[in-house]
Amino acid sequence: MSSQPPHPALLIPGPIEFDDAVLQSMSHHSESHVGQPFVNVFGDVLAQLRKLFQTSDPASQPFVLSGSGTLGWDQVAANLGEPGDEALVLHTGYFADSFADCLETYGVKATQLKAPIGDRPQLDEVEKALKEKKYKILTVTHVDTSTGVLSELKALSELVHRVSPDTLVVVDGVCSVGCEEIKFDEWKLDVVLTASQKAIGCPAGLSILMASGRAIEVYKTRKTRPTSYFGSWNNWLPIMQNYEAKKASYFATPSPQLIRALHTSLTQILSRPLEQRFADHRNMSQKIKKAIGDLGLKQLSSKPENQANGMTAIYLPEGITPPDVLPSLTKKGIIFAGGLHKQIAAKYIRFGHMGVSVTDPNRTDIDKAIAALKESLAEVGYKA
Ligand SMILES: Cc1ncc(COP(=O)(O)O)c(C=O)c1O
């Protein structure tokens, strides 16, 4: 049983509920960020990330920076993009708009390939776009947290490597790393960026990124300086390499407590085969999606192959809006999120199912959430 004070179960698509041991790591006594005990932990974290991303290529490079998931976009734009470069941004919701905006902030021209709400750009459309113009970077949101749409990475990466082999394949995995399968080497991905607070199950505050040897080469052969100071790999690459070699080094002060919490969550995640973790998320997602269907509700992503396994975006019945149900869900001990996709925000809610709420068999969060949703809808007159 959790030793945390009673609180409503946080079932939004990130941040998520914490395991007690992860939370307790945050209360580690203060320590020097260049002291050997901390450097050893940071080094272990980087090695653990290689396992989580399924990369054994020594040329792959993990980065862990203080910041949120958004800092991963900045790292990509500032280190891999140069002003005037072209990027193709595959759009499956809100977060592609923001990634495109970030790229543009650094002078990279972002062209968006959009799909109807709940769908994803089709491979033949991506192929056509790649043949029309040379893009240095292609970005894809693995799971768009605003729509619950899952993108298929393996076939997409194969296509990019076939049609436009110099284009870097960049994955926003903020809502997927830790709950959706990602095979960094096998699928020939160039960047997967994520954050600590979603399926990794750690408090918010860390930008986590894996870059391929190819991406590092592109960064090293850029003609201009990276267009960020804090996010520059000129500053961070030697630090990450030193940490992994367990050597103290300094560019900017990391958060020892957050790194310790990440170490605990990664140790827990890697204590079981990753396949099993992904299967747990798939099975729980199926159960939730069936319960939603049994309630007569529809998802934003109607095609099963487009549906994320760590969250579900649910259309409310006609005439019912998020404020009609979210407060009553909270009273029943469940926190869901409202809609985020600008065009339809008032029509849907989001149910996050990642991490301990899914993998800890002693927790009953998900069953309670399904029952609470049913009751809250009945209270506002909905009959399934
Ligand atoms: C898919 C996706 N990308 C990027 C972000 C931005 O991450 P952060 O809010 O940690 O900066 C989020 C946040 O929810 C996200 O869901």
The ligand as a Gaussian input file, in Angstrom:
#p B3LYP/6-31G(d) Opt

LIG

0 1
 C        3.639000      15.046000     -26.688000
 C        4.176000      16.143000     -25.842000
 N        5.248000      16.828000     -26.260000
 C        5.776000      17.810000     -25.539000
 C        5.243000      18.177000     -24.326000
 C        5.856000      19.286000     -23.555000
 O        6.377000      18.772000     -22.372000
 P        6.497000      19.657000     -21.045000
 O        5.122000      20.102000     -20.683000
 O        7.112000      18.705000     -20.059000
 O        7.380000      20.790000     -21.372000
 C        4.129000      17.517000     -23.844000
 C        3.509000      17.884000     -22.563000
 O        2.520000      17.383000     -22.139000
 C        3.591000      16.467000     -24.615000
 O        2.532000      15.792000     -24.181000

